């Protein structure tokens, strides 16, 4: 695909597997799932789900900016949690990163996530 671009930024964690931080085709950008890794150290934010979610959405925000957009360009969010009891706390953090109208979203509970984290979020943007 001649219009395919790989998006990468040091302001978000490096990929921990064989994937790109994001891929842009035309006006659509697919952002890979982010976990609460700090980009500078690649250390995990642990403990409070609010702090973990803030790091995840900060990582997504950095990738969105590298793609030439912002969180307000998000059209779909997929959230994976290891405990749906964290739903309300994650909603609170998410609301601080987005403006209305909010993107479409799914949130599911999963058995496990990479590096045994509690949250992973992926995003699709339309620029």
N, C-alpha and C positions, 0 to 999 in steps of 0.2 A: 504494500500500500504506500503510495507516494505521499499521501497526506497524513501519515501516521507519525507522531512525535512522542518520544519518551520524555517524561517530565521527571526531573531530579533536582533536589535541593539539599544542601548540608543543614538547612534549618529544620529538617525532619529526620527521623532515624533512618539510617541506611537499611536496605532490605536485608532480612535475616534468612532469605531463601532465594530461589531462582525466580524473582519477579521484579517489576519496576515499581517505583513509588506511585506512578500514574502513567497512563497512556492517553494521548489526545488524538482523536480522529475527527477531522472537521471541527465542528463547534461543540463536540461532546468530549468530556474528560472523565475517565474512570479512575478513581483513586483507590489504591489497594487498602485492605484493612489495616488499621493502625491500632497498636497496643500501647500501653503507657510506658514507652521507652523515651528517655531523655536523649535528644539528638547529640548533645555535646559529649556525653559519657557512655551512651548505650546502656545505662543502668535503668532498671525498672523503678517506677513509682509504685510503691506498695502501700498496703493499709487502706485508708479511707477511700471508698469508691468515688467520692466527689473529687479527690485529688487525682485519682487515676483517670477519671472521665475528663477532667480539665486538661491533662497532658495529651490524651487521645485527640480531643477536639483542637488543641493547639497544634498538634502535628498535622492534622487535616488542613487547618487554616494555612500553615506554612506551605503545604503542597498546592493548595488552591491558589495562593499568591504566585507561586512559581509557574503555575499554568496560565497566569494572566487573569485570574479571577479572584473571587472572594467566597466566603461561606454563603453569601446571599445568592450566588449562582448555583447552589446545590438544588437539585431537583429530586433526589432520592438518597435516603440514608438507610443503611442496614446496620442494626446494633445487635451484637451477640453478647449475652451476659451469662455468667455461670450461676447466677442467682437472681431470679426475677424480683426478689424483695428489694433489689437495688434500683428498680424501675423509677421510682419517684425521685431519688437523688440524681440519677442520670438525666431525667427530664429537666431538673432544675439547672444543671450545668449546661445542657444542650441549649436551653432557652437563652442563656447568656451569650451564646456564640452566633445566634441566628436572629433575624428580624422577620416579622410577619410580612407576607404569608410564608409559613414554614414549608419546608420540602416534604414530599411524601416520605413515609418511614415504615420500616418493619422493625420489630424488636422480638428476639427469641431467646429462650434459655437453651444453653448448650451444655454438654457434659464436661467439655474441657476446651481450652484455648492454648495457643502457643505460649511457651514459657510459663505455663500455669497461671496466667493472668486472669482477672475477673471480667474484663471487657475488651471487645474489639469492635471497631466501627469502620465501615467502608462507605464511600460516597460517590455519587455520579453528579457531574456538573454540566450545565448547558451554558456556553459562553455566547 
